Amino acid sequence: MQSIKLKTVEELSHLLAERKGQGKKIVLCHGVFDLIHPGHIHHFEEAKRQGDILVVSITPDNFVNKGPGRPVFNQRLRADFLTALEMVDYVTINRWPTAVETIRFLRPDIYVKGWEYSDGENDVTQGITKETEAVHKVGGGIFFTRGDVFSSTELLNAYFDVHSPETKEFLRNFRQKYSAENVIGFLDQLRSLKVLVIGETIIDEYLYCHTMNKSAKDNILVSRYLYEEAFAGGILACANHMAGFCGQVDLVSVLGKEDDRQDFIRSRLHSKVRPYFFFGKGKTIVKRRFVDPQFVSKLFEVCYLPDPEPMSSSASRIEDFLATRLPEYDLVLAVDYGHGFFQPGIIGLLSEKSSFLAINTQTNSANLGFNVITKYPKANFISLSEPEIRLATHDRDGSLEESIGVISRQLHCRQVAVTRGKLGSITYREPEGFFSAPVFSNKVVDRIGAGDAYLSITAPCAVKNYPIDLMAFVGNAVGAMAVNVVCNREPVAPVHLYKFITALLK
């Protein structure tokens, strides 16, 4: 049964307007409130003393950017906890990422935050700045409570099974060396980098279907079409991830002349990405997946791939571009999906003229066993999945460290990262050696694009020669965020990554 204290924002807007007309002073608190603790009680008691009616609004589940597994308690349970508190008069579930819109609706006399928010420099999202501006616009003021500071995130990390024992131990040791501010400071320095990303444009299409039954006439399952989405995949996704962190991101790729999909592609690119598109025969690559929306389960896939000759028809023009432009960039990120873009001349130029070359060669159904990292003569940083490096070394069951060593020596590459799914990652740097990091996510929504996200943020860390343990931590944090997003629906944004890092290291 719904508490009479729980109201929609619209309901509260009318109700509070009446109360203000009666001379009542309205106080608003806002937050996630994932685990109610003594600090919250003191916070609400102090807030209530600032006026007559205390309203608490909570961030909805879909906007809680504290990483995989959060919130632990869903929005309805969090609302129920709050309505049970005597000092709280009304509770509402916000519909937006911040409290700004709720403040505009409810027009509080006093907006209350904890003392830790009094220094806006500590708020990586700068949300408190926007909320303060909104409060002042409606004629209200802001008040910071001074009660004992507790942390829901710290308590949840310590006493709830948010992470595995291995991950808890890793984070406990990592916290002794780095704070969230340290890690964020390193990532902020990536803005000095000028980056070129190069590779195949891929449009990922998800056609969501509901499986009905076996056909009466054929031995096939029949599905009912529901709706569809299209995503900017391949090298486009890498460019979008990097654009949030690096100062300049240029993109080189090939589109098909017959159906270039250029309007869609440009509409999905980050505003900081500067594209240089070349055109070959045929159509732009599309990978169409038929998906059960309930668990984002893939049912079937159809690929629209170019023949090698149409891809190679634009190679000479790309080579001319690279010959003059490559030395300009601090980092060149090449992602080879194995569909014919990387012709020998392009590979040669990337290897010879790049100041720092980061490479990933991907194994998929179109190139299994044929698109391996050893087609490149050298690199400065390599990021592969475990199956991809084992294919390259023809070693299915041997020591992974030995395979990494083989590739490192063969490509004269002193930095190698290998992602291992639920086993986390292994990072190697000469002369430091190997460093293993566990996964930071306890659930997976969609694995598509996670490897690209991992590479896109660890490669800039590699060119900066950041400590190997910090690079591994950042990569696994990015991977954990990426597997909780459907395909490439949105890039890993700095604000969301910083909030996740802060939550991990509390």
N, C-alpha and C positions, 0 to 999 in steps of 0.2 A: 504493500500500500504506500503510495507516494506521500511524503511528509508535506504538510501545509506550508512548511518553510521553503520548500524547493519550488522556485518559480522560473519561468523563462525570462530572458532579458526584457522582452516587450512587456510582459506582465508587471515586472518590477518597475519599469519606466513609468507606467501610469500610477502604480501604487505609491512610489516614492515621491512623485510630483504632488500627490495629495498630502502626504505627510509633511513635505516641506512647506506646503501652503498652511499647514497647521503649526508651523514654527519649529518643526523637528529638524535636528541636525543629522545629516546622513554621512556615515563612515563606510568606506569601501576597502576591503583587502582583496588581493588577487595573488594566485599562485597555483602550483601543481598540487601540493599537499598530498603527496603519495603515501606518506606514513605520518599520521598525527602523533606528535611527541611533545614533551613538556615545553620545548621552545615555542611551539605553535600556540599552546594554551596561554603562555605568558604574553605572546604577541597579540592574540585576540583580546585578552583582558585589558591590555594597555590601549588597544585600538578602541574598544568599546567606551573607555573613559573619555575619549575625545569627542563623543557625540551622543545621540539618543538611539539611533538605529544602526546596527552593524550588519553589513552585507558582505558575504564572501563569494567571490567568483572564482571558478577553477578552470584551468586550461584543459580543453578536451583532449582525449586520447591521441587523436591524429596530429596534434601540434605539440606533443611532449617530446622535445628534441634532446633527450638525455641518453639516447642510444638504444640498442637492442635490449629487449626485456623490460623496458620502462614505458609507461608506468607499470608497477607491479600490480596495483589495484586499479581497475577500470573506473571511468568517470562516474558511473552510477554509485559504485561503492564509496568512492571518495566523497561524493555529495552526501551519501547517507551518514558517513562519519561526522561530517560537519554539521548536519542538521541536528545531530544528537547533542551538540554542545549548547549549554544553556545561554551563554553570552552571545551566540550567533542568532540574529533575528531572521535573516533570509540567506538562501544559497542559490546561486545560479551557475549553470554550465555555459561558459563562454563559447562562442562560435568562431573565434578568430585567433590568430597566433599570439597576439598580445592583448593587453587590457584596453588599448586605445579606443576601440569602438564601443566597448562596454562603458567606459568613462563618459563617452559622448551621449550614450543612451541614458545612463543613470544620473549623471551630473552630481556626483558626490560633493559634499562640502569639504571633506577630508579624505585623501587617499593615503593609505598606510602601507609602508614597506618596512622590512627589517633594517637594522642599523648597517648591515653589511652592504646595503645598496646606496648608502649615503654618499659614497665616492663613486661617481659614474664611471671612473676609469676601470673599476673592477667588473663592470657589466660588459662582457664581450659582445653581447647582442645590441647594446645601446638601447635596449627596450625601455629602461627606466627614464632615459632622456625624453623619448617620445611620449611616454605616459605622463611625465611631469608637465610637458607642454600641453597635453590634452586636458589635464586637470586645471591648469591655469586658464585655458580658453573657456572652460565652463564656470569659471569664477571660484574654483576651489583651491585648497592648499594641500601640501604634502607633509606627512609626519613620519618620522623614522622611530620605530620602537627600539628600546635599549635593553631588552631582556637578554637572558643567557642565550647564546647562539648554539643551536643544535643543527644538525644536517640530516634531513631525511635520506639523502643519497648515501652519506657515510654510514648511517645505521642500516640501510638496506644492503649495502655492500658487505657489511660486517656480519649481519645476522640472518639474512635471507639468502636463499640459494640462487642469487642473481648470476653468479659465476661458479664454474667448476672449482674444485680444490686446487687444481694445477694453475688455473688462471688467478685465483686469489693469492696464491704464493708468489706468482710472477709479479702481480701488481704491488704486493707488499714490498718486495725487493726493489721494484722500479721506483716506488715512492720515496725510498731512502736516498735515491740519487737525483730524481727530477721532481719538480712540482709542475702543476698544470701551467703555471705562468712561464716556467722555463721552456716547456715544449711549444707553447703558443708563440713564445718569443722567437724560437727557431723558425717556425712556420711563417711568421710575419716577414722574416728576412728573405723569403723566396720571391718577394715582390720585385727584387732587383733583377730577376732573371728575364732574359729575352729568349724565347723558346720557339722552335719550329717543330710541328707535329706533321708526320707524313705517313700516308697509308691509304687503305681502301675505305671509301664511304660505303656504309651499309645501312639500309633502312630496315629496321626490325618491325614487322607487323604482327600484332596479336589479334587473332580472330577468336573471340570468346564464344564457346559453344557448350551446350548441355547435351550429354550423351543420353539418347533415349532408349534404344534397344537394337537388337540385331535386325537387319533387313529381312523381310519375309521371303525375298526372292534370291538374295545373295548372302554369302558368308562375310558380311561386313557390318560394322557398327554404324548406326546412323545418329548424327548429332544435329541438334537444333541451333541455328545461328542466333546469337544474342546481341553482340555489339563488337566493335573493334577499336583498336588504338594503333598508332604508328609512332615510332621512336627514332631519334637520330642516334644511330649506332655506329659501330666500327670506329674509325679515327675521329669522327665527329664527337662521340662521347668522350674520348680522351681529351680533345681540345676543350670541351665544356668543363670537364673536371679541373683542368690546369688553369683555366681562365680566372677562376676565383682566387688562385694563390700566386700566380706569376704575373710579372709586370706587363709583358707583351707575349701574345700567343698568335703565331701565324700558322696557317694550315695549308698543306698541299695535298690534293687528292684528285681523283678522276671521276667524272660523271659520264653517263651514257648520253650520246647525242639524240637517240630516239625518244627517250623518256628520262630526262635528266632529274626530275623532281626538285629542281633548284629552288622554287618558291617555298616548298615545304622545308627543305634543308636550311635555307637562310633564316626562316622563321624560328627554327629550333636552335640556332647557334647562339651562344653567349655573346653579348654585345662587344666584349673585348676581343673576340676571335676575328682575325683578319684572314679570310679565305682566298686562296689562289686555286681555282678550279681549272682543270684541263679536261678536254672532252675526247672520248674515244668512241668507237662504233658500238652499237648495241644499246643496252639500257643500264641505268644505274642499278647496282646490286640490291636486291630485296630478299629478305629471309622472312617468309610468312609462316607463322606458327599457329596452330589451332590449339586453343587453351581452354581447360576447364577453369572457370574463374574462382571456384570455391577454394581451391588450394594452389592456384596458378600452376596446374599440372599440364605439361605439354602432351598433346594427343598425337600430333602429326606435324610434319614440317615440309614445306615446299620452298626450294631456293631458286631464285632467278639470277643465274650467274652468267658473266660474259665468257666468251671463248678467249683463249690466251691471245690470239692475234689482235682482236679489238683493243685489249688492254695495252698491248705493246705498241699500238699505233701512235700513242701519245708520249711514248717513252723519250724520244729525242727532244721534245719540247720541255719535258720535265728536267732532263739532264742539263739543258741550256740554263734553265732557271737555277738549278742547284749549283752549277759550276761557279756562278757569280755570287750567289747569296749565302751559301752554307757558312762561310767564315764569320758572318755577322752574328751568329747565334751562340749563346752560352751553352745551350742544350738542344740537341736534335733527338726527338723521340720517334722512332720508327716502329710501327706495329704492322706486322706482316701476317695477314689472314690467309695467305696462300691462294689467292684468286688471280694471280698473274700481274699484279701491279709492279712488284719489285723485280724488274728486269736486271740482267747482269751489269749494265752500264750505271743504273741507279745505285745498285749495291756498291759498286766500286767507288762512286763519288761520295756516298755517305761514309764509307770507311776511310777514305783518304782525306776528305776536306772538313769533316765535322770536328769542332773543338772538343765536344763531348757527345758520344753517341750512345743512346740507350735503346735497346732492342727487345722486342718480344716477337716470337714466331708462334703462331697458334695452330694447334692441331684440331681439325674438324672433319666432318664426314666427306668433304670434297678433296682432302689432301692427306688423309691419315698415313703417317709414316714418310711422307715425301716433303713436307714443309718443316724442316728442322733447322735449328739455330746454326748448324755447321755450314750452311750455305753462305754465311757471312765470314769474311776473313778476320775481322777484329771488332771489338766493341769496348766501351768503357763501363757499361752497366747492362746486365742482362736480367730480365725477370721472366720466369717460366713457371708453369705448373709442374708438379712432379711427373705426371705422365709425359709431358713434353720434353723434359730433360732426359728421362729414361729412354725415350725413343731416339733422341739424338746420340746417346752413348750406347745404344743397343744392349742395355742392361736392365732387365725387368725387375729383378729381385735383389740385386746387390746393394752395397752401401750407397746411400744417397750422397753422402759426403764425398765418396770417391767419384761419382758421376759429376758432381759440381766441380771437383778438382780437375777432371779431364777437360770439361768445357772451358773452365777458367784458363787453363794452359793453352788450349788449342786456339782460343780467340784472343789471347793476350789480355784478358779481362780480369781486373782485380776486384770487381764487385759483382756478385751474383745473388739474386733472391729467388727462392723457390717456394711457391704457395702449395699447401698440402690439404686444402679443404678443412675438415673438422680437426685435423692434426695441427693446424696453425701454419707456421712458416719457418724456413731456415734461411738465414742471410749469411753470406760469406764475404769477407773483405781481407785482402792481403795487406799487411801481415797479421791482422788481429785474429783471423780464424773464423770460426762458426759461431752463430748466435741463434738460438731457437726461441720462438715466441708462440704462446697458445692462442686459440681463437678467443675473441671477446664477445661473440654472439651465441646465444643459446637457441636461436631459431633461424630458419632460412625461408624467406618468401620466394626469392628468385635468384639463381646463381648467374644468370646471363649478365654480362658486363662487369662482374665483380673483379675479375682479373685486370681488366682495363683500368678500373678505378684505382686498384692497388698500385699498378705501374705508374699511373699518371701523377701520383703524389710522392711515391718513393724515388722516382727518377730525379726530380728536382732536389730532393734531400741528398741523393748520391752525388750530384754534381757539386753540391756545397760541401761534400765530405763530412756530413754530420755523423756523430757517433753511431756505430752500428746498432747498438741496442735501441737508441732513439728512433732510428730509421725503421727498425722492425716493429716497434710499438706503433708508430704512426701508420705504417702499412696495414697492420692488422686492425687498427681502429677504423681505417677507411674501408677495409674489406668487410668488417662487421656491419657498417652502415650500408654498404652497397648491396649486400645480400638481403637487406630488409626493404629494398625498393624494387618495384616491378620493372624489369628490364632497365632501360635508361630513361625512365620517366622524369627523373631530375638528377642533376649532378650533385656530387658531394660538395656542399657549400662550406666555406670557412666557418661561418657562425655556428652551423650545426655540428661540425667536427670539433670546434673548440668547446662547445657545451658537452659533447660526449667525452672528450678528453678530461674536462673538469670533473665530470661525474665519475669517471674511472679512477681518477687519482685523489678523490676525497677520502 
